[in-house]
Amino acid sequence: MERPPQFPGPRKERAQWVVVFLEASGGGTLVRLVELGWKEGEEWEAVYRYFDRAWTTVLARLAYSISTGPIDWENPYRPRANAPN
């Protein structure tokens, strides 16, 4: 996943995402997402906020599709803003 064009500095940098699926107690699955390659600075903080929202939606849609079935992209699932992560 590329960083959005409104962040030209961080967009040039490479990052690595690691997604780990772990068996959780009670028979569920814990999904842990780690992104490597972050730097410091105001623009990087803005990118972090952007992806914090984006990954929340992506992971909620993953959980939804696993529990409910394929997402209808004509009317995609939209998680509530205050739903737990």
HUZI-V496971 format. One record per run of one state. SS is the DSSP state (@ for helix, = for strand, . for the rest). FROM is the first residue (numbers start at 0). LEN is the number of residues. Records with the same first field share a line. If there is no record, write none. Layout:
# HUZI-V496971
SS = FROM-LEN ; FROM-LEN
This chain:
# HUZI-V496971
. = 0-7 ; 12-3 ; 23-1 ; 27-1 ; 36-5 ; 68-17
@ = 7-5 ; 24-3 ; 41-27
= = 15-8 ; 28-8
